[in-house]
Amino acid sequence: MVSKKRGRVNRSQSKAVPLHKPDIWVVLSVALLLIGLTVLTTVGSSSLTGNTIQSVGYLNKGSSLHLAVQDVPGLETVFTHADEIIKYGKIIVEVDESIPFDRAYVSKFKVSSEGKFGPLQFTFKVKEQDLNDQGISRYDLRLYHSVKEYSLQLLKVNHGYIYYVVTVPSMGNFVLGRVEAVVEEKKAEETVQKPVAVPEQESTEAVEKEALEPLVGRVAEMPSEPEQKSIWTRITNFFKNWFN
């Protein structure tokens, strides 16, 4: 009787051993899930979410980072790479209307980071009708980084939108705005005819000539001195003969 019970107990214990195997799969699944979340946050989560504030858990030196932007007018993507090993870093792209600019513009924004990153490549997508409404042609748009001006490379025009790309060396304050029309203003000034200055010698001679001409006419009208004397002599002799 006892031996049978022991046999039953042994058989039940042998069947209970495989129950511990699924725990390994649970651990592996959690580990894979954590690894996947880490990869998304370090490399591609910004491309999926379009946030303007991108947190970086870990990034090796030289690894690229692609950030899709939706909150800055005209700015579509930012592409850069890590210049050092970055742990718990961050890139922030945000609108800043306080940046000084005295011409028509599409957007004012600044880019900052926690961690050292390399040059930035911006991709812009601008509606051409919006540019025309502000008096900006597709070739008059520039990117200003503080006082530095960068020309935009026109990628394509598609369904009324113009796509540009430009690379800048570092982060900071940026303005996507109209180029200063210095060349056109100078040409307009050159076309204005300036009055020709009269030389002093010529103007003096003209004045002297004008002053002399009336005098010459008056002298011609007045009788000479001998003629005046003969007339008075005749008048005197006439009255003498009259009274005599």
C-alpha positions in Angstrom: 0.0 0.0 0.0 2.7 2.4 0.9 4.7 1.6 -2.2 1.8 2.3 -4.4 1.3 5.7 -2.9 4.9 6.5 -3.3 4.7 5.6 -6.9 1.8 7.9 -7.4 3.6 10.7 -5.7 6.7 10.2 -7.9 4.6 10.2 -11.0 2.9 13.5 -10.1 6.2 15.1 -9.3 7.6 14.1 -12.6 4.7 15.7 -14.5 5.0 19.0 -12.6 8.6 19.6 -13.7 7.8 20.9 -17.3 5.6 23.7 -15.7 8.7 25.8 -15.2 9.7 25.9 -18.9 7.2 28.7 -20.0 8.9 31.1 -17.6 12.0 31.2 -19.9 9.8 32.3 -22.8 8.3 35.0 -20.7 11.7 36.4 -19.8 12.8 36.3 -23.5 9.7 38.1 -24.6 10.1 40.8 -22.1 13.8 41.2 -23.0 13.0 41.4 -26.7 10.3 44.0 -26.0 12.7 46.2 -24.0 15.3 45.9 -26.8 12.7 46.9 -29.4 11.6 50.0 -27.3 15.3 51.0 -26.8 16.0 50.9 -30.5 12.9 52.9 -31.3 13.7 55.6 -28.8 17.3 55.9 -29.9 17.0 55.7 -33.6 13.6 55.8 -35.2 11.0 56.9 -32.7 11.1 60.5 -34.0 10.3 59.4 -37.5 7.2 57.6 -36.3 5.9 60.2 -33.9 6.9 63.5 -35.5 7.8 65.1 -32.2 9.8 68.2 -32.1 11.4 67.1 -28.8 13.4 63.9 -29.4 14.8 61.9 -26.4 17.8 59.7 -27.1 18.4 56.8 -24.7 21.7 55.7 -26.2 23.5 56.5 -29.5 27.0 55.4 -30.6 29.4 58.0 -32.1 28.7 58.4 -35.8 25.1 56.9 -35.6 22.5 58.9 -37.5 19.3 60.4 -36.2 16.3 61.2 -38.3 13.8 63.6 -36.8 10.4 64.3 -38.4 9.0 67.7 -37.5 5.4 68.8 -37.6 5.3 71.8 -35.3 7.5 74.2 -37.2 6.0 75.7 -40.4 7.8 74.7 -43.5 10.3 72.4 -41.8 9.7 68.7 -42.6 12.7 66.7 -41.4 16.0 67.1 -39.6 18.9 64.7 -40.2 22.1 64.5 -38.1 24.5 62.1 -36.5 26.1 61.8 -33.0 29.6 63.3 -32.6 30.1 61.3 -29.4 28.6 58.5 -27.5 25.3 59.9 -26.2 23.4 58.6 -23.2 20.1 60.0 -22.3 20.4 62.9 -24.7 17.8 65.1 -26.4 17.2 67.2 -29.5 14.7 70.1 -29.3 13.2 71.8 -32.4 10.8 74.6 -31.6 9.3 77.8 -33.0 10.9 81.1 -31.7 9.2 84.2 -33.0 11.5 86.5 -31.0 14.4 85.9 -33.5 14.9 89.3 -35.2 14.2 89.5 -38.9 13.0 92.5 -40.9 11.7 90.8 -44.1 9.0 88.4 -45.0 9.6 84.9 -43.7 8.0 81.4 -43.5 9.2 80.3 -40.0 11.6 81.2 -37.2 12.9 78.3 -35.1 15.8 77.1 -33.0 17.5 73.8 -32.6 19.2 72.8 -29.4 20.4 69.5 -27.8 21.7 67.7 -24.8 24.7 65.8 -26.3 27.1 66.7 -29.1 25.7 66.2 -32.6 27.2 67.0 -36.0 26.0 69.1 -38.9 22.2 69.4 -39.5 20.4 68.7 -42.8 17.0 70.3 -43.1 14.3 69.4 -45.5 11.7 72.1 -46.1 8.2 71.7 -47.7 6.6 75.0 -48.5 3.3 75.7 -50.3 4.2 78.0 -53.3 0.9 79.9 -53.1 1.8 80.9 -49.5 5.1 82.2 -50.8 3.4 84.2 -53.5 1.0 85.7 -51.0 4.0 87.1 -49.1 5.8 88.4 -52.3 8.4 85.6 -52.2 9.4 83.7 -55.3 10.6 80.2 -55.2 14.2 81.3 -55.8 14.2 84.2 -53.2 14.0 81.9 -50.2 17.0 81.5 -47.9 17.9 80.0 -44.6 19.6 82.4 -42.1 21.6 81.0 -39.2 22.3 84.1 -37.1 24.0 86.4 -39.6 25.0 83.6 -42.0 23.0 83.1 -45.2 22.6 79.7 -46.8 21.2 79.0 -50.3 18.5 76.3 -50.6 18.7 73.5 -53.1 15.4 73.1 -54.8 14.6 69.3 -54.9 11.3 69.3 -56.6 7.9 70.9 -57.1 5.0 68.6 -56.5 1.2 69.3 -56.2 1.8 73.0 -55.4 4.5 72.3 -52.8 8.2 73.2 -53.2 10.8 71.0 -51.5 14.2 72.3 -50.5 17.2 70.8 -48.7 20.1 72.6 -47.0 23.0 71.6 -44.6 24.2 73.8 -41.8 27.3 73.2 -39.6 25.7 73.5 -36.2 22.6 74.1 -34.1 21.2 77.6 -33.2 18.6 80.1 -34.3 17.2 79.9 -37.8 15.0 81.9 -40.1 13.5 80.6 -43.3 12.9 84.0 -45.1 13.2 86.1 -48.2 16.6 87.2 -49.4 17.5 90.9 -49.1 16.8 92.6 -52.5 20.0 94.6 -52.6 20.8 94.0 -56.3 17.4 95.2 -57.5 17.6 98.4 -55.3 21.0 99.3 -56.7 19.9 98.8 -60.3 16.9 101.1 -59.6 19.2 103.8 -58.2 21.5 103.6 -61.2 18.7 104.1 -63.7 17.7 107.5 -62.1 19.2 110.3 -64.1 21.2 112.8 -62.1 21.2 116.5 -63.1 24.3 117.6 -64.9 26.3 120.2 -63.0 27.3 123.3 -65.0 31.0 124.2 -64.7 31.7 127.4 -62.8 33.6 129.0 -65.6 30.7 128.5 -68.1 28.1 129.8 -65.7 30.1 132.9 -64.8 30.6 133.7 -68.5 26.9 133.3 -69.1 26.0 135.7 -66.2 28.5 138.3 -67.5 27.1 138.0 -71.0 23.5 138.4 -69.7 24.6 141.5 -67.7 26.4 143.1 -70.7 23.7 142.6 -73.3 21.2 145.2 -71.8 24.0 147.7 -71.4 25.0 147.4 -75.0 21.5 148.1 -76.1 21.2 151.2 -73.9 24.5 152.7 -75.1 23.3 152.2 -78.7 20.1 154.2 -77.9 21.9 157.2 -76.2 23.5 159.9 -78.4 27.2 160.6 -78.3 28.6 163.6 -76.3 29.5 165.8 -79.4 26.0 165.3 -80.7 24.5 166.4 -77.4 26.6 169.6 -77.4 25.5 170.5 -81.0 21.9 170.1 -80.2 22.1 172.5 -77.2 24.0 175.0 -79.3 21.3 175.0 -81.9 18.6 175.5 -79.3 20.5 178.4 -77.7 21.1 180.1 -81.0 17.4 179.7 -81.9 16.2 181.6 -78.8 18.9 184.3 -79.2 17.7 184.9 -82.7 14.1 184.9 -81.6 14.5 187.6 -79.0 16.8 189.7 -81.2 
